[in-house]
């Protein structure tokens, strides 16, 4: 497990820094797969560690934005 520091926006559009545990897996055929155990279905991959980490940071950001929008929609109903 690796800690990934991310900068996220909360519902008030305030930039917050957070640490999220990720699992970086080296693939036999080359490249890396990255999983986020605390965010079901949040997964990415890349040819290099750097690419995989950049992509998972983007995936985490999108995952949390969608999740936040769904929570806000449910609260309005």
Protein Blocks (a to p, Z undefined) as FASTA:
>chain_A
ZZdddddddfkopacdddddddddddfkgpjddddfklghiacddfbfklmmmmmmmmmm
mmmmmmmmmmmmmmmZZ
